[in-house]
Amino acid sequence: MTIEDIIRQRGIKEILHFTTNCGVTGMLVEGVVKPRKRLLKDKHLEHIIIFNCPDRSRDVEWHDYNHLSITSVNRYLFGISEGKWHAGMDGWWCILSFLPEILTHLGVIFTTTNNIYTSVIRDEGPDGLERLFRDVIVRWSGSVVTRSPSTPDNQPTDPQAEVLYPGELSLDYLECIYIEDSNHASHIESLFGIFPKPPALRSCEVRPDLFE
């Protein structure tokens, strides 16, 4: 079985990444999503960078990967970013939806749970992807996630499972940007004509349910 087979059989439709309005502006400037390591070296973006997670000292070796989710964003991490690390932020959040074909790209790594948890299993290829959907996932000793009969086929067993995408992720694979209200949509759509590398598919969708 190939990754394409798993995508098709499980009905995986989108790969998601949440960011701030500053983050999406920087992505439109560059035409790519840059991992943390490369953002730190980019002088063009240094004044607008707002890291989703301020402290990434526990996974330094993975700073050259973009962290994405299958089917739904990591609500635990999103909640902390929005409610704690960036509470009162002068800005707003959006969620980028990428085509699932990026899972087939060279060097993509799949993690069974949050990449920093002690019992995480990392792997590539079809076996790595399919492992995310096993009946039982261990986060750390004493913390286990069990797959429920009601869990959608396209949703990993642990909502904190990650897709680690190596290097820069081109906006050519961007399918949609979800935002919380229409004012934010108007703002993003106004940027499409300004920057030299707009995404090939220019679509915004108002989905307040994704931000609750």
C-alpha angles and dihedrals in degrees: 000000000000131000087253089056092052092048091052098041094046094042095236105179106169146018113213139209126177123212143151128266087258089052094052090047090056091048091053090049091054101030090229142072106247124206120237095264093058095042089060090058097046111099092187091064103036094102097051103037114126110173115216088220113032095198117049096155093123095063105035092144089063098051091108092062130082113230115225139167134224118238097336134031122253097269092191093057093038090053093052093046093049100037103034119013094040103021109151092018115168094236143037143257133253135181122225118213117205130190112264091235088084086076088071094057121116116272098014111149126203121210122199093217139353106334094235097052114110098236096046116136116209123196143149134228130025094322091054093050096045091049089068089068099052120130094249129034123185117212096180136328106308096012114096132166117207123201113242126214087240094056108113114247091240095053119088115238092246112047087211093063112126142211110214109205114195119234122330122000112212119230086224084089094050110117104174145351116222118208136178101237141011094255090063090049091054090050094052094043089052088059095056093078096043105058124065097233109046118170115271091236110049106196134140124185127192107228111161090170090070091060100048 
